Amino acid sequence: MGGLRCVDGSYLTVTPIACTDSAGLPYEVTLALHRDGTPYGVVGERCGWFLARLARGVGAARSGRGQARLWPDPDDRFPANEPDGELFAFRYRNRSDVVGGGELRCQLRTIPVWVPGQDGRGEWRVTRRAYMEAWGPSGIGMRAVLTSGELAAFVECLVEEAEGALKPVELGRNPIEGAGSLQRR
């Protein structure tokens, strides 16, 4: 279960939950959100592929591939070509496609910071951070500010947990009677 300490002191827990098909076999994940242990929303229907792609992208950016190599500090390297852009936005959707019930979004922001020098002079240092924001159905939001290393650790944890939730099943057996069963009648 991945978790983040938010800027308001609360703790956001994100847990991948397996989506199952009509035979009860897991095929994808959805994310359950909790704020300080209290249910906060369910978002990101079938988002496992996006999380795995983001984990690979953050790892590649941190190693200096692509446009990310222009940032000298690995903690400022993210897998987006734009300085400020959205890495993902997972929302709750019910069967009628009405949006509501929660959101988990990660957006990049470029932040200038004044670094004072010893002689009274200083310089601007530009950093990039990922702003992870979660919104519950009540409209109360949470925000965590992450370096690319923190984002990488968080997303890799989610991907690992999602892969565990989707662990392979015994292919020769079908949990329901019928085609694919090894039993003969």
C-alpha positions as CSV (number, residue, x, y, z in Angstrom):
1,M,0.0,0.0,0.0
2,G,1.5,3.3,-1.1
3,G,1.2,6.3,1.0
4,L,2.2,10.0,1.1
5,R,2.4,12.6,3.9
6,C,0.5,15.6,2.6
7,V,1.3,19.3,3.2
8,D,-1.6,19.6,5.7
9,G,-0.2,16.8,7.8
10,S,-2.7,14.2,6.7
11,Y,-1.7,10.8,5.3
12,L,-3.0,9.7,1.9
13,T,-3.0,5.9,1.4
14,V,-3.4,4.5,-2.1
15,T,-4.2,0.8,-2.5
16,P,-4.6,-1.1,-5.8
17,I,-7.7,-3.2,-5.9
18,A,-8.1,-5.9,-8.5
19,C,-10.9,-5.6,-11.1
20,T,-12.3,-9.0,-12.0
21,D,-14.1,-10.3,-15.0
22,S,-17.4,-12.2,-15.1
23,A,-15.5,-15.4,-14.1
24,G,-13.9,-13.7,-11.1
25,L,-10.4,-13.5,-12.6
26,P,-8.4,-10.3,-12.0
27,Y,-7.4,-8.4,-15.1
28,E,-6.7,-4.8,-14.1
29,V,-6.6,-2.5,-11.0
30,T,-8.5,0.4,-9.5
31,L,-7.1,2.6,-6.7
32,A,-8.8,2.9,-3.3
33,L,-7.9,6.2,-1.5
34,H,-7.8,6.6,2.3
35,R,-7.2,9.8,4.2
36,D,-5.8,9.1,7.7
37,G,-7.3,5.6,7.5
38,T,-10.8,6.7,6.5
39,P,-12.1,5.8,3.0
40,Y,-11.7,8.8,0.7
41,G,-12.7,7.5,-2.7
42,V,-12.1,4.9,-5.4
43,V,-10.5,6.2,-8.7
44,G,-8.6,5.1,-11.7
45,E,-10.7,2.4,-13.2
46,R,-8.3,0.1,-15.1
47,C,-5.2,2.3,-14.4
48,G,-2.5,-0.4,-13.9
49,W,-1.1,0.1,-17.4
50,F,-0.8,3.9,-16.9
51,L,1.0,3.4,-13.5
52,A,3.5,0.9,-15.0
53,R,4.2,3.3,-17.9
54,L,4.7,6.2,-15.5
55,A,7.1,4.1,-13.3
56,R,9.2,3.3,-16.4
57,G,9.1,6.9,-17.5
58,V,10.2,8.4,-14.2
59,G,13.0,5.8,-14.0
60,A,14.2,6.7,-17.5
61,A,14.0,10.5,-16.8
62,R,16.0,10.1,-13.5
63,S,18.7,8.4,-15.4
64,G,19.0,11.3,-17.8
65,R,17.2,10.1,-20.9
66,G,15.5,12.4,-23.3
67,Q,14.7,16.0,-22.4
68,A,15.2,15.2,-18.7
69,R,19.0,15.3,-19.1
70,L,18.7,19.1,-19.3
71,W,17.9,19.2,-15.5
72,P,21.2,18.8,-13.6
73,D,19.5,17.5,-10.4
74,P,18.0,14.0,-10.8
75,D,15.2,15.1,-8.3
76,D,14.1,17.6,-10.9
77,R,13.8,15.1,-13.8
78,F,10.4,14.0,-14.8
79,P,9.1,12.2,-17.9
80,A,7.4,15.2,-19.5
81,N,8.5,17.4,-22.4
82,E,6.7,20.4,-21.1
83,P,8.0,22.1,-18.0
84,D,4.6,22.0,-16.3
85,G,2.2,19.3,-17.4
86,E,0.0,16.6,-16.1
87,L,1.4,13.1,-15.5
88,F,-1.9,11.5,-14.8
89,A,-5.5,12.2,-13.7
90,F,-7.5,9.3,-12.3
91,R,-11.2,10.0,-11.6
92,Y,-14.1,8.0,-10.3
93,R,-16.7,7.1,-12.9
94,N,-19.8,5.2,-12.4
95,R,-21.5,3.1,-15.1
96,S,-23.4,6.2,-16.5
97,D,-20.0,8.0,-16.9
98,V,-21.0,10.8,-14.4
99,V,-17.9,12.1,-12.7
100,G,-17.9,12.3,-9.0
101,G,-16.7,10.4,-5.9
102,G,-13.0,11.3,-6.1
103,E,-9.9,12.2,-8.1
104,L,-6.2,11.5,-7.9
105,R,-4.0,13.8,-10.1
106,C,-0.3,14.4,-10.5
107,Q,0.9,17.6,-12.2
108,L,4.4,19.0,-12.7
109,R,5.2,22.5,-11.6
110,T,8.3,24.5,-12.1
111,I,9.3,26.5,-8.9
112,P,11.8,29.3,-8.8
113,V,13.7,29.5,-5.5
114,W,16.0,32.4,-4.4
115,V,19.2,31.1,-3.0
116,P,21.1,33.9,-1.2
117,G,24.9,34.1,-1.6
118,Q,27.5,34.9,1.0
119,D,28.3,38.3,-0.3
120,G,24.7,39.5,-0.3
121,R,24.2,38.4,-3.9
122,G,22.2,35.3,-4.8
123,E,20.7,33.5,-7.7
124,W,17.5,31.9,-8.7
125,R,17.4,28.2,-8.7
126,V,14.6,26.5,-10.7
127,T,13.3,23.2,-9.5
128,R,10.6,20.9,-10.7
129,R,8.2,19.0,-8.4
130,A,5.2,16.7,-8.8
131,Y,2.1,17.9,-7.1
132,M,0.0,14.9,-6.2
133,E,-3.5,16.0,-5.4
134,A,-6.4,13.9,-4.2
135,W,-10.0,15.0,-3.9
136,G,-12.8,13.1,-2.1
137,P,-16.5,13.3,-2.8
138,S,-16.9,15.9,0.0
139,G,-14.7,18.3,-2.0
140,I,-11.9,18.4,0.5
141,G,-8.5,18.1,-1.2
142,M,-5.1,16.8,-0.1
143,R,-1.7,17.7,-1.7
144,A,1.7,16.2,-1.5
145,V,4.8,17.8,-3.1
146,L,7.2,15.2,-4.4
147,T,10.7,15.0,-6.0
148,S,11.1,12.6,-8.9
149,G,12.8,10.2,-6.5
150,E,9.8,10.3,-4.2
151,L,7.4,9.9,-7.1
152,A,9.4,7.0,-8.4
153,A,9.3,5.2,-5.1
154,F,5.6,5.8,-4.7
155,V,4.6,4.6,-8.2
156,E,7.0,1.6,-8.1
157,C,5.4,0.5,-4.8
158,L,1.9,0.8,-6.4
159,V,3.0,-1.2,-9.5
160,E,4.5,-3.9,-7.3
161,E,1.3,-4.1,-5.2
162,A,-0.9,-4.1,-8.3
163,E,1.1,-7.0,-9.8
164,G,0.6,-8.9,-6.6
165,A,-3.2,-8.2,-6.8
166,L,-3.1,-9.6,-10.3
167,K,-1.1,-12.7,-9.5
168,P,-1.4,-15.4,-12.1
169,V,-4.1,-18.0,-11.5
170,E,-3.9,-21.7,-12.4
171,L,-4.7,-21.6,-16.1
172,G,-6.0,-25.2,-16.3
173,R,-8.8,-24.6,-13.9
174,N,-11.8,-22.4,-14.3
175,P,-13.4,-21.1,-11.0
176,I,-16.8,-21.8,-12.4
177,E,-18.1,-25.1,-13.9
178,G,-17.9,-25.3,-17.6
179,A,-15.5,-24.7,-20.4
180,G,-11.8,-24.9,-19.4
181,S,-12.4,-27.1,-16.4
182,L,-10.0,-30.1,-16.0
183,Q,-12.8,-32.2,-14.5
184,R,-14.6,-34.7,-16.8
185,R,-18.2,-35.7,-16.4
